[in-house]
């Protein structure tokens, strides 16, 4: 079997996300970890349709103080001038501030503003951190999915971590929030292979440790973070014991 692991960074790689073993959930419409209060793992068909085009704006009455030249902002000569503290390096044409003494930053990868909601969530850190998800393909068939990233990307992980004050705060770890395989690909070591790829990637990005937050006792198809035993087999140890939600941690070389 030919194994290939790809980063989820655009429409084509997002389309590779495999189905959940329980079809009431869907990786493509899940924001459970990104939303500390109302996140959901539920399959939501509305998330899989392109964003509707914005409604046309109603015509506005002309400002009698408006400039006759097209594109010029309206100005009220009787209004006091706004107080501003300008940036001496700011451009006059509304463009982003530029320091003329610094080399221009290279353009970073981004997802389109009208991309599907979950792809926009996965693409938030592309320009700075890199990808937030990987898919494992076997003979070009997607069979496993992992989601990960810095703590700042996952408010629910931050909230979970607040429950365990003894967890180390320096250096802060990366987190793996989701690991899943299709039902047909179970018990063949593919999830472990994908996690090793994620850990190698996180180490190359400068992280010294990674944490995950499994749940004890749920149905195998209902948990997004596997079981403590799965993580122990991959070199994770219990950093904060708990009967329901232990924290597992692995130091990265």
N, C-alpha and C positions, 0 to 999 in steps of 0.2 A: 504494500500500500504506500502511495506517495503522500507524505505529510507536508503541509504548508501552513505557515502562520502569518496572518496579515493584520496590519493595524487598521482600525476603523477611522478613516479620515475624510471620507467624501461619500457622495451618493452611491457610487459603485461598490465600495467596501461595506457601507451600511446595509446594502441590499443582501449581503452575505450572512447577516445575523441569522442563526438557526432558530427553528421554532422551539418553544419550551416543551418539556416533556408533558406538562399539564397545560392543555390548550386554553385554560382560563387565564393564564398569565402570558405576557409577551415582552421580551427584551426590548422590542422596538417602541413600546409605549409605556415603559416603566420609568418612574421618577421617584421611586421609593427612597433611595439614598440621597438624591439631590434635594429633596424637600423634607425638612425635619418634622413638619407637622401634618401635612396632607398628602405625602407621597404615596403612590400606589404601584403595585406590580400587575394590576389587572390589565387584560387585553382591552385596548380602546381603539376601535376602528377609526375614530375621528383623528387620531394621531398619525394615521397612515395615509392621509390625503394631503395634497399640497395646501399651503395656506391660501385662503381666498384673497383675491386682489382687493386692495383698499378701496372703500367706497369713494366715488368722486366727490370732491369738495364742492359745497354750494357756493355760487358766486357771491362775492362780498361787495357791499356798496363802496363806491370809490371814496377815498379820503380826500376832502377838499384841499388838504395840505400836501397831498402826494406829489412826488416829482413826476414830470411828464415823460422822463426817459424810462424805457422798459428796464426792469430788473433793479431799479434803484429803490431803496426802502423809503417808505413814507416818513416825512419829518414834520412835526408840529413846531412851528417857530416860536410858539408861546410857552412851550413846555421847557422846564429847566433841563440842562444837559445832564445826562446820567453820570454818576461818579464811577470812574473805573480806575483800576490799578493795572495798567497795561504791562505786559511782558515785553521787554525791549527786543526780544528775538521773535515776537509774534508776527505772523504774516498779516498783511493788510487785506487779503482777499478771502478771509474766512477759513483758510487752510489750517492744518494743524501747526502748532508752534514748532519752529525749527531753530536750532542753534547753529549759526553759520560756521562755528569753529569746530563742530563735531561732525564726523562722517555720517552720512544719512544711514538710518537703520535699514537693514535688508527687509524686504517685504516678507511677512510671515504667512504661513498657510492659514486659511480661514474657510469656514463653510458659509454658504450663501445665507442671506437673511431670511429667505423664503424656504429654507430647507425644512424637512420634517422636524417636529419638536424635539424628539430624542436625539437626532443627529446634531441639532444646535447645542444640546446639553453636552454631548460628547465632544463637540468641537470648541468648547469655550477656552480650553487651554492650549490649543494647537500652536499658537504663535510663541508661547512661552515655555510650556511644559512638554508638549508633545501629545501623542494620542492618549485617550482614556480607555480604550478597549481594544481587544484582539479577538480574532476568530481563527479557530483551527479547522483546516479543511483536509479531508482524507479523500484522495482521488478527486479533488476539486468539489467535494460535497461538504458543506459546512456542518460540523458535528459538535463543536464546543465553542463556548463564548466566555470571556472574562472581562470584567470591568474593574478599573483601578484608577489611582491618581493620588494627588496630594490631599491631605486632610481638608484643606480649604475648599475643595471641590464638592465635598459631601457633608452638608450640615447634619444629617442624621448620624454620621460617624462621629462628628464633633460632639453631638449631644450624648451619644453612647459613651464616649470617652470621659465625659464629665462625671459619669457615675462611678468612676474608678480613680480616685485622686492619687493612688499610689503608682499609677502608670508613669513611666519616665516622660518628662516633658522636653528633654533635650538629649539627642536630637529628635525632633518630631518625625514620626514615621510616615511613609506612604501607606495607603490602604488598598486592599483588594476587597471590593464590595460584593462581587458576584463571580461565581464559577458554575457553569452548567454545561451538561452534555445532553444531546438528544437521547431518547429512550433506547434507540437502536445501538448507540455507541457506548453504553454503560459497561463498566468493569473491564476496560481494556487499557487503562493507563493514559488515556488521551487527556483527561482533565489535569492529571499530574504533569504531563508534558507541557501543557499550556501554561500552568502556573510557574514551572521552572523558567519558561521563556519570559513571563512577566517579571519574575524576580531578577533575572539577568538584566532586563531592560531597566528596571528601577535602579539597580546598582549602577548601571552606566550613566544614569541621570543624576547621580550624586546622593541618592538616599542610603542611609546607613542601616535602616530597619524598615520592616513592613508589618502591618497588623491586619487582622481580619476578625470578623465578629460573627461566628457561627451561632446557630440556635440549637439547643439540645431538645430532642423529642419530636419535632414536626415530621410530617410525611416527607419522604425523600424528594418528591417533586414539588414541595411547597416551600422549600428553603432556598434562598439565593446564595448562601455562603457555606454550603456543605455542612460537614459535621466536624467536631473537634478531632476525631480519629483520623479523618482525611488529612487535616493540616499537620497533625503530629507525624504522620508518615513522610511528610515533606520537610521536616526539620523545624517546624514551628513548635513553640512551647507555650504553656499556659502562663500568660503574663498577669492575668487577673481572673481568679477562679470565680465561678458563679454557677448555680444549679441550672440556670436557663440560658444565660448569655455570657459565656466566658470570652475573654479576649485572648487571642492567639497572636504570638509575635515571633518573628524570625529576624535575626541580625543578618545583614547583607555584607558580603565581602567586598 
